[in-house]
């Protein structure tokens, strides 16, 4: 999703992505982790018309590079 530079949801999503990057730097060898969704991620989901997620799984597809977010819902296994 593309946001305007001052969009609050976009800024929150950017900060979450920076924290995700830091997590992988601090946990070398790990390829995924789960965390609570941020307000920005819930706002993105709502804007896309999908159910509001409660958690998100971040998977690093290439070391130090591409990461994927998978929204999780109350019944999803951890």
N, C-alpha and C positions, 0 to 999 in steps of 0.2 A: 504494500500500500504506500502511495506517495502522499506526503503531507506538506502543507505550507511550512516555511521555515520557522514560524512562530506558533504553530499548532501545538497546544498543550499535550494532546495525545501522542503526537509525533515526538515531542521532546521527551516524554516519559518513556516511550518505546526505545528511543536512542540511548537513554541512560540505562535501561534494562539490558540492552545489547552490550554496552560497555562493561556492566557488571558481569555478564555472562563471559565475555572475553577474559576478564580478570580471573574468574573462577577457573577457567581452563589453564591459564598460566600458572595458577597456584596448585593445580592438581594434574601435573603431567601424567600421561598414560591413561587418564580417564577419557572416555569418549562420550559420556552423557551424564546428565544429572537432572533432577526435577526441583522446581521451586513453585511458590505461589505465583499466580498471574499478577501483573501490575494493572493499575487503573488504565494505563494506555493500551495494554493488550486487550483488556475487556472492552474498551471503547472501539478498538479496531474490529473486534469480533461483532459487536453490535452494529457497526456501520456496514459490515459485510452481510448482515442478516443471519448470522449463525448463532447457535446457542452460546451463552456466556460460559467460558471455561473457568474452572476453579484452580487448575494447576497447569503448568506447561513443562514439557520435557524438552531439554536442549540437547541436541546431538551434534557433535563436531564431526563433520564428514571428512575434512582434511585437517591435519594438525596445524594450528595457528591460522586456519583459513575459513572455509565455508562451514556455517552452522545452520541447522534446521530447527525450527520450533514446531512442536506437536502439542496442540491444545488437548488437555485431559479434562475429564468430567468426573463427577462424584463417584461413579462406579468403576472407573478405570483402575487397573492394578498399578501399584507402584513398583 
